[in-house]
């Protein structure tokens, strides 16, 4: 009888442990949010046959891909892109309206994450004076912290400060970015801590960037096989300082002196490799994915953006960068398997914006493309205000395709600001390469439900944005005729990859239209927590296992 009772108790305890174990694995041990700066969706398809099995193709084959995912606002820049991915809302709510913008109260340009209340941790420079204070809503990682009563860790990393700080959120344990120049250090801000962890100090002493920059950047494969790109020698790309032509090979050891020494790491694929190196060090150093609570790591790859700006969408350099990034991702995914465990992590991969083909290249093919004359536009504005209001001093600032009126001057002249703004909108539509112009008043009183005006409205923030907003024609840039950029609400800038993979994710793909703001509420639903407090996106149910 005693044996029977003992056996029964053993079975009950065993079942209880099984139930408890199952309860413990209802959430992933680690969530990894990967953002690839300036990655167009078609980089997945253009280079698909050249990617290996362990990187992009692994998560495409075994995860869920949204093939028609877009940014639903403009401007499509790094800071608003990263903020929107992780907050689940647009600049109209989270307040990060650009990388830098004109502050109407301070009457000066401000940077999205600058904060002089904090100091650099890691060296005596000033590039660590940063915080997420200008982001007005929570992120998915903030919500995870709140749901777990601040247990579990959240860490953001990127070569760019804004791409580390904004995704990690307000309650992050840390955000790290790379101080290049002659310093060659991963640093942080006193917003997060007072001293660098020993593992970061150790990583900095390894001097990996130096070894990468003492090498030569040549194509990964025979350059003749890069048929998905323009010829290497062409007039649409920028040189590195010290190169006569923007061609391969690139002797980095020789070129680094004239290109800011360690700044050069940003403009070569090794910048992505360095980021993966540091991501692995973060996971090991902080023991992410090793407790009963879910950790969150955000990793943003910045070198792709610097390379894209310099060489453009169709360059051999761009193709080679993505082939090498594919290998870096394969290495990172294998590391996650070994360190966190297959099936123990969830990741998503996306981009903060895409990019346009080099306009001068499009022009050479007789495809409509333009360059915006900002100086000529400023002169034109002055002529308009002089003609209709007898003053050339009504404008306080022109930036980010926005006009900020000098309201004090307008009032002193007895003018009505709405009348001035509407007259400007009516007149500047006649300036070359301007497609639409609209006043802030119109955006405040009219609801645009679709199209490019809806995209503009989602990027408009009443507190921070200008008084007149402008939309140029497609394929229009302000910068010079070599290299490319982004920022518009057109599909070449808004269409980006969105891939979910790992714990709780189905296999498949969808051609339905989804917005970038749908990522955060979808991950929140997977984690069984509240979405960010300003979230305006929807849960993508077809991605998630029941």
Secondary structure, 3 states (H helix, E strand, C coil): CHHHHHHHHHHHHHHHHHHHHHHHCCCCCEEEEEEECCCCCHHHHHCHHHCCCCCHHHHHHHCEEECCEECCCCCCCHHHHHHHHHHCCCHHHHCCCCCEEEECCCCEEEECCECCCCCEECCCCCCCCECCCCCCCCCHHHHHHHHCCCCCCEEEEECCHHHHHHHHCCCCCEEEEEECCCCCEEEEECCCCCCCCHHHHHHHHCCHHHHHHCCEECCCCCHHHCCCCCCCCCCCCCCCCCCCCCCCCEEHHHHHHHHCHHHHHHHCCHHHHHHHHHHHHHHHHCCCCCCCCCEEEEEEECHHHHHHHHHCCCCHHHHHHHHHHHHHHHHHHHHHHHHCCCCCEEEEEECCCCCCCCHHHHHHCCCCCEECCHHHHHHHHHHHHHHHHCCCCCEEEEECCEEEECHHHHHHCCCCHHHHHHHHHHHHCCCCCEEEEEEHHHHHHCCCCCHHHHHHHHHCCCCCCCCEEEEECCCEECCCCCCCCCCCCCHHHHECCEEEEECCECCEEECCCEECCHHHHHHHHHHCCCCCCCCCCCCCHHHECC
